[in-house]
Amino acid sequence: MGVKKIKISALPLADTLVGLYTIGVNALNKSVKVSLEFLKTAADKANDAATAANKAKTAAETATEAAKTATKNANTATEAANTAAKNATDKATAADTAAKMRTQKPMQRTKLPGQQRQQRTPPIPKPPSQTKRPQPPTTPQISPGRPQRKHEPQL
């Protein structure tokens, strides 16, 4: 019985690399067979590494956006703090100035040679016809809140 020859194109396609072998020669020029399963393992590891790299990229982008937001918030808070500090400094300066003015002795006027003191004119009194004097009440007022009793004298 002879060996049946089959064309390679007539062989069925393999749907996995597990259990699949190829033949070849090694560095010492000896014939060897090699399992192709390690190619599947290497491809799986490469896919896992690519997925992890994409997740890391997404996490880095999220962290960058969070850092930008935090920087913006910090700058806003710094501006508000600087404004508040300036306002506090201005108020403290104004209070200090006011306190110094209250504690200072009043300035004495010195009379320069040849300077005369001006006399103040007294205020002009109003005539008595223009002043109003309160008039005393002519009759007592009776409260309309409660009725008079018979034994009480009426006013």
C-alpha contacts under 8 A as a table, 3 or more apart, distances in Angstrom:
res1	aa1	res2	aa2	distance
6	I	10	A	6.81
6	I	11	L	7.68
7	K	10	A	5.39
7	K	11	L	7.12
8	I	11	L	5.42
14	A	17	L	7.37
16	T	20	L	7.74
17	L	20	L	5.30
17	L	36	L	5.72
17	L	37	E	5.19
17	L	39	L	7.65
17	L	40	K	6.35
18	V	35	S	7.95
18	V	36	L	6.92
18	V	37	E	4.86
18	V	40	K	7.76
19	G	35	S	6.90
19	G	36	L	7.48
19	G	37	E	6.78
20	L	35	S	5.91
20	L	36	L	5.64
20	L	37	E	6.90
21	Y	33	K	6.41
21	Y	34	V	5.39
21	Y	35	S	4.38
21	Y	36	L	5.62
22	T	33	K	5.56
22	T	34	V	5.32
22	T	35	S	6.53
22	T	36	L	7.14
23	I	31	S	7.17
23	I	32	V	5.70
23	I	33	K	4.23
23	I	34	V	6.07
24	G	31	S	5.66
24	G	32	V	5.40
24	G	33	K	6.16
24	G	34	V	7.51
25	V	28	L	7.65
25	V	29	N	5.28
25	V	30	K	5.12
25	V	31	S	4.41
25	V	32	V	5.51
26	N	29	N	5.22
26	N	30	K	5.62
26	N	31	S	6.69
26	N	32	V	6.70
27	A	30	K	7.51
35	S	38	F	6.87
36	L	39	L	5.46
36	L	40	K	7.18
37	E	40	K	5.21
37	E	41	T	6.49
38	F	41	T	4.93
38	F	42	A	6.07
39	L	42	A	5.11
39	L	43	A	6.09
40	K	43	A	5.08
40	K	44	D	6.12
41	T	44	D	5.14
41	T	45	K	6.24
42	A	45	K	5.13
42	A	46	A	6.16
43	A	46	A	5.04
43	A	47	N	6.21
44	D	47	N	5.11
44	D	48	D	6.20
45	K	48	D	5.04
45	K	49	A	6.13
46	A	49	A	5.06
46	A	50	A	6.18
47	N	50	A	5.08
47	N	51	T	6.19
48	D	51	T	5.13
48	D	52	A	6.19
49	A	52	A	5.09
49	A	53	A	6.08
50	A	53	A	5.01
50	A	54	N	6.23
51	T	54	N	5.15
51	T	55	K	6.29
52	A	55	K	5.08
52	A	56	A	6.11
53	A	56	A	5.01
53	A	57	K	6.10
54	N	57	K	5.01
54	N	58	T	6.24
55	K	58	T	5.12
55	K	59	A	6.17
56	A	59	A	5.03
56	A	60	A	6.05
57	K	60	A	5.06
57	K	61	E	6.22
58	T	61	E	5.14
58	T	62	T	6.23
59	A	62	T	5.07
59	A	63	A	6.09
60	A	63	A	5.01
60	A	64	T	6.06
61	E	64	T	5.01
61	E	65	E	6.29
62	T	65	E	5.22
62	T	66	A	6.22
63	A	66	A	5.00
63	A	67	A	6.06
64	T	67	A	5.05
64	T	68	K	6.19
65	E	68	K	5.05
65	E	69	T	6.20
66	A	69	T	5.09
66	A	70	A	6.08
67	A	70	A	4.99
67	A	71	T	6.03
68	K	71	T	5.07
68	K	72	K	6.19
69	T	72	K	5.08
69	T	73	N	6.17
70	A	73	N	5.06
70	A	74	A	6.00
71	T	74	A	5.01
71	T	75	N	6.10
72	K	75	N	5.13
72	K	76	T	6.23
73	N	76	T	5.07
73	N	77	A	6.13
74	A	77	A	5.04
74	A	78	T	6.03
75	N	78	T	4.98
75	N	79	E	6.20
76	T	79	E	5.18
76	T	80	A	6.27
77	A	80	A	5.05
77	A	81	A	6.07
78	T	81	A	5.03
78	T	82	N	6.06
79	E	82	N	5.08
79	E	83	T	6.15
80	A	83	T	5.10
80	A	84	A	6.13
81	A	84	A	5.03
81	A	85	A	6.01
82	N	85	A	5.02
82	N	86	K	6.10
83	T	86	K	5.11
83	T	87	N	6.15
84	A	87	N	5.07
84	A	88	A	6.07
85	A	88	A	5.03
85	A	89	T	6.06
86	K	89	T	5.02
86	K	90	D	6.10
87	N	90	D	5.07
87	N	91	K	6.15
88	A	91	K	5.11
88	A	92	A	6.02
89	T	92	A	5.06
89	T	93	T	6.04
90	D	93	T	5.11
90	D	94	A	6.18
91	K	94	A	5.05
91	K	95	A	6.08
92	A	95	A	5.04
92	A	96	D	5.98
93	T	96	D	5.04
93	T	97	T	6.08
94	A	97	T	5.10
94	A	98	A	6.14
95	A	98	A	5.05
95	A	99	A	6.07
96	D	99	A	5.07
96	D	100	K	6.14
97	T	100	K	5.13
97	T	101	M	6.21
98	A	101	M	5.10
98	A	102	R	6.33
99	A	102	R	5.17
99	A	103	T	6.34
100	K	103	T	5.22
100	K	104	Q	6.10
101	M	104	Q	5.36
111	K	115	Q	6.42
111	K	116	Q	7.97
112	L	115	Q	5.50
126	K	130	Q	6.76
126	K	131	T	7.46
127	P	130	Q	5.87
127	P	131	T	7.35
128	P	131	T	5.54
129	S	132	K	7.82
137	P	140	P	7.07
140	P	155	L	7.77
142	I	155	L	7.86
143	S	146	R	7.13
144	P	147	P	7.11
148	Q	152	E	6.84
148	Q	154	Q	7.42
149	R	152	E	5.46
150	K	153	P	7.62
